[in-house]
Amino acid sequence: MNRFFYVGLLVLSCMVCSCSPKAANSDDLETPASLALKTVDDLYTFLTYRERRVPLISAHRGGPEPGYPENAIETFQHSIKQQPLIIECDIALTKDSALVMMHDDQLDRTTSGKGLLKHYTLAELKQLMLKDNDGKQTAYRIPTLDEVLKWGKDKVIFTLDVKRGVPMEKVVEAVKRNDAAAYVIMITYNATQALEVHQLAPDLMISASIQKWDDFLRLNDYGIPDNRLVAFVGVSEPKPLLYKQLHEHGIMCILGTMGNLDNRAKAKGDKLYYQLIERGADILSTDRHREAGVQLMRYTKDHQCYSPYLIP
């Protein structure tokens, strides 16, 4: 069981454009090679820790940039022009019980609409336009979860953040309906949620909050296999021992750099991302996927990482 996704990022990008920041940030890069994740067993292998694993980037809310709003398919497509990615995105529920991609309860910040999303039907939401993070209206509209899952096949891995009030069962049904288990990780915030997902769909990968060893032991007591787990270790670095313990169980670790760590890298230098991987993180969930990606490309090249799960 190995976890090679980001290998694609570094190997492909180094082959195509070298590892310079300029090349890695170029919008002229061709869409990266396809992920060869055809079955859930491929995903288990890809997301199992190994000593020479390839570090991965998770683009928080899909990697929004000027002109590209968060949680939009067009943004996801734009983001993967730079590198293969895990796409973190958010799921909300409409008035008529449709699953759509939206982080906020309110529409005002990210769309041309106003008020609570839950007061709108899907048809009404489809009339709205998305705004980028600068508040500028774009030509893009709110996608449904089904549309996102159909688009993502052979392109990305998704980590799905199910917002409060959205039935987990409905999201799992959508994953099954779209035959997407081979490229989906379900985000959970506690062991009870993780158990719910595992009971609904024992084959699905789960991102579980594990910030201390007791958190892992509880998941273990619930009977969730190690190879169904990736560990979200928080938004600050855990003690090295936690990395070591989780890696000994084959579990890869997601460190959230959005916020303080991204700000520190911006102020003091992007090499921080390289150092975070050196110290034990395997996946960086970041709002700076381009800058972090350059550093992870360098790490992959320096450590001669390779993945057979990326098809040129």
C-alpha positions in Angstrom: 0.0 0.0 0.0 1.7 3.2 -1.2 0.6 6.8 -1.7 2.0 8.3 -4.8 -0.4 11.0 -6.1 1.9 14.0 -5.6 4.6 12.0 -7.3 2.8 13.0 -10.4 3.1 16.7 -9.5 6.8 16.6 -9.1 7.9 14.1 -11.7 5.7 15.5 -14.4 6.4 19.1 -13.7 10.1 18.5 -13.4 10.1 16.7 -16.8 7.9 19.3 -18.5 9.2 22.6 -17.1 12.0 22.1 -14.6 11.6 22.9 -10.9 11.9 26.7 -11.1 9.1 28.8 -9.5 8.6 30.5 -12.7 8.0 27.3 -14.6 5.8 25.8 -12.0 3.6 28.9 -11.9 3.2 29.2 -15.6 -0.3 29.1 -17.0 1.2 27.7 -20.2 1.7 24.2 -18.7 -0.3 21.5 -20.3 -2.9 19.7 -18.2 -0.9 17.1 -16.2 -1.0 13.4 -16.9 -4.0 11.4 -15.8 -4.2 9.6 -12.5 -4.3 5.8 -12.9 -6.6 5.3 -9.9 -9.1 2.8 -11.3 -10.2 1.0 -8.2 -10.5 1.8 -4.5 -7.6 -0.6 -4.0 -5.5 1.7 -6.1 -6.5 4.6 -3.9 -5.6 2.6 -0.7 -2.2 1.9 -2.1 -1.7 5.4 -3.3 -2.7 6.8 0.1 -0.6 4.5 2.3 2.6 5.9 3.8 6.0 4.7 2.6 9.4 6.0 3.5 10.0 7.6 0.1 6.4 8.7 -0.4 5.7 11.6 -2.7 4.2 14.6 -0.9 0.9 16.0 -2.0 -0.9 19.3 -2.3 -4.5 19.7 -1.3 -5.9 22.9 -2.8 -8.2 24.4 -0.1 -11.6 25.1 -1.6 -10.2 24.2 -5.0 -7.4 26.8 -5.3 -9.3 30.1 -5.9 -7.4 32.9 -7.6 -8.3 36.3 -9.1 -11.0 35.5 -11.7 -11.5 32.0 -10.3 -13.9 31.5 -7.5 -13.7 28.9 -4.8 -15.6 25.6 -5.2 -16.0 26.0 -9.0 -15.2 23.3 -11.6 -13.5 26.0 -13.7 -11.2 26.8 -10.8 -10.4 23.1 -10.3 -9.5 22.9 -14.0 -7.3 26.0 -13.7 -5.5 24.7 -10.6 -4.5 21.4 -12.2 -2.8 23.2 -15.1 0.1 23.7 -12.6 0.2 20.3 -11.0 -1.9 17.2 -10.1 -3.8 18.0 -7.0 -6.1 16.8 -4.3 -9.0 19.2 -4.4 -10.7 20.1 -1.1 -14.2 21.3 -1.6 -17.4 22.0 0.3 -20.9 20.5 0.1 -24.1 22.4 1.1 -27.8 21.5 0.8 -30.4 23.5 -1.1 -34.0 24.2 -0.1 -35.1 21.3 -2.4 -32.4 18.9 -1.0 -29.9 19.1 -3.8 -26.2 18.9 -3.0 -24.2 21.9 -4.3 -20.7 23.2 -3.8 -20.6 26.1 -1.3 -18.6 26.9 1.8 -20.6 29.6 3.5 -24.2 29.4 4.8 -24.8 32.9 3.3 -24.6 33.6 -0.5 -23.4 37.2 -0.3 -19.6 36.7 -0.2 -19.2 34.2 -3.0 -22.2 34.7 -5.3 -24.4 37.4 -6.8 -27.2 36.3 -4.5 -28.0 37.3 -1.0 -29.2 35.5 2.1 -29.1 31.9 3.2 -28.4 29.2 0.7 -30.9 26.9 2.3 -33.7 29.3 1.3 -32.9 28.7 -2.4 -33.8 25.9 -4.7 -31.2 24.4 -7.1 -32.9 26.1 -10.1 -32.7 29.5 -8.3 -29.1 29.0 -7.4 -28.2 28.1 -10.9 -29.3 31.6 -11.9 -26.6 33.2 -9.7 -23.0 34.0 -10.7 -20.0 33.1 -8.5 -17.6 35.8 -7.2 -13.9 35.4 -6.8 -12.2 36.1 -3.4 -11.8 39.8 -4.4 -15.5 40.1 -4.7 -15.5 40.3 -8.5 -18.3 38.6 -10.3 -17.2 35.8 -12.7 -18.9 34.0 -15.6 -19.1 30.8 -13.5 -22.1 29.2 -11.7 -22.5 27.0 -8.6 -21.9 23.4 -9.5 -23.7 20.4 -8.0 -21.8 17.6 -6.3 -22.8 15.2 -9.2 -21.3 17.6 -11.8 -18.1 17.9 -9.7 -17.7 14.1 -9.3 -18.3 13.5 -13.0 -15.7 16.1 -13.9 -13.1 14.8 -11.5 -12.7 11.2 -12.7 -9.1 10.5 -13.8 -8.1 14.1 -13.0 -8.0 14.6 -9.2 -8.6 13.2 -5.8 -11.4 15.0 -3.9 -11.6 15.5 -0.2 -15.2 16.3 0.4 -16.1 18.6 3.3 -19.7 18.0 4.3 -21.1 21.2 5.8 -23.3 21.2 8.9 -26.8 20.1 8.3 -26.0 18.0 5.2 -26.9 14.4 5.7 -23.7 12.3 5.2 -25.9 9.5 3.7 -26.9 11.8 0.8 -23.2 12.5 0.0 -22.2 8.9 0.2 -25.1 8.0 -2.1 -23.8 10.6 -4.6 -20.3 9.1 -4.5 -21.8 5.7 -5.1 -24.1 7.0 -7.9 -21.1 8.4 -9.7 -18.8 5.4 -9.1 -16.3 7.8 -7.5 -15.0 5.8 -4.6 -11.6 5.5 -6.3 -11.0 9.2 -6.1 -12.9 10.5 -3.1 -11.9 11.0 0.6 -14.6 11.9 3.0 -13.7 14.5 5.6 -14.8 13.8 9.1 -14.2 15.9 12.3 -14.5 13.3 15.0 -14.5 9.5 15.5 -18.3 9.4 15.5 -18.5 10.9 12.1 -15.8 8.6 10.8 -17.7 5.6 12.1 -20.9 6.8 10.4 -19.1 7.1 7.0 -17.5 3.7 7.5 -20.8 2.1 8.3 -22.5 3.7 5.3 -19.7 2.7 2.9 -16.8 0.6 4.3 -14.8 1.0 1.1 -14.5 4.8 1.3 -11.3 6.6 2.3 -11.8 8.9 5.3 -9.9 11.9 6.4 -10.0 11.7 10.2 -9.1 14.3 12.7 -6.1 12.8 14.6 -4.3 15.3 16.7 -3.3 13.0 19.5 -2.7 9.2 19.7 -5.9 8.6 21.6 -7.8 9.9 18.6 -6.3 7.1 16.5 -7.0 4.5 19.2 -10.6 5.4 19.2 -10.9 5.0 15.5 -9.1 1.7 15.8 -11.6 0.6 18.5 -14.4 1.4 16.1 -12.9 -1.1 13.6 -11.9 1.4 10.9 -9.0 -0.2 9.0 -5.7 1.7 8.8 -5.8 1.6 5.0 -9.1 3.6 5.0 -7.6 6.5 6.9 -5.6 9.6 6.2 -5.0 11.7 9.3 -5.7 15.4 9.5 -3.2 16.5 12.2 -4.4 20.1 12.6 -3.3 23.5 11.4 -0.1 23.6 13.4 2.7 21.0 13.4 2.1 18.1 15.8 4.8 16.5 17.9 7.2 14.4 15.8 6.1 11.3 17.7 2.6 11.5 16.3 3.9 11.5 12.7 6.1 8.5 13.6 3.3 6.5 15.2 0.9 7.2 12.3 3.5 6.4 9.7 4.2 3.1 11.4 0.5 2.2 10.7 0.9 3.3 7.0 -1.3 6.4 7.6 -0.4 9.6 5.7 -0.8 12.9 7.5 -2.5 16.0 6.2 -1.2 19.3 7.8 -3.5 22.3 7.3 -1.2 25.3 6.3 -4.1 27.6 5.4 -4.0 30.4 7.8 -0.9 30.8 10.1 1.5 28.5 8.3 0.7 29.9 4.8 1.1 33.4 6.3 4.5 32.5 7.8 5.7 31.1 4.5 4.5 34.2 2.7 6.4 36.4 5.1 9.5 34.4 5.7 10.0 32.2 2.6 8.3 29.4 0.8 11.0 26.9 1.8 8.8 26.3 4.9 6.7 24.0 2.8 9.7 21.8 2.0 10.6 21.8 5.7 7.1 20.8 6.8 7.4 17.7 4.5 10.9 16.9 5.8 9.5 17.0 9.4 6.8 14.5 8.7 3.8 16.0 6.9 2.7 14.1 3.7 -0.1 16.3 2.4 -0.3 20.1 2.8 -3.8 21.6 2.7 -3.1 25.1 1.6 -4.4 28.3 0.1 -1.1 28.8 -1.7 -1.1 25.7 -3.9 1.2 27.1 -6.5 3.9 28.3 -4.1 3.7 25.2 -2.0 3.7 23.1 -5.1 7.1 24.5 -6.2 8.6 23.4 -2.9 7.1 19.9 -3.1 8.4 19.5 -6.6 11.8 20.3 -5.4 11.4 17.8 -2.5 10.3 15.1 -5.0 13.2 15.7 -7.3 15.7 15.8 -4.4 14.4 12.5 -3.0 14.0 10.9 -6.5 10.3 10.1 -5.9 8.3 8.3 -8.6 4.7 7.1 -9.0 3.4 4.4 -11.3 -0.1 5.8 -10.7 0.4 8.8 -13.1 -0.1 8.1 -16.8 1.7 10.5 -19.2 
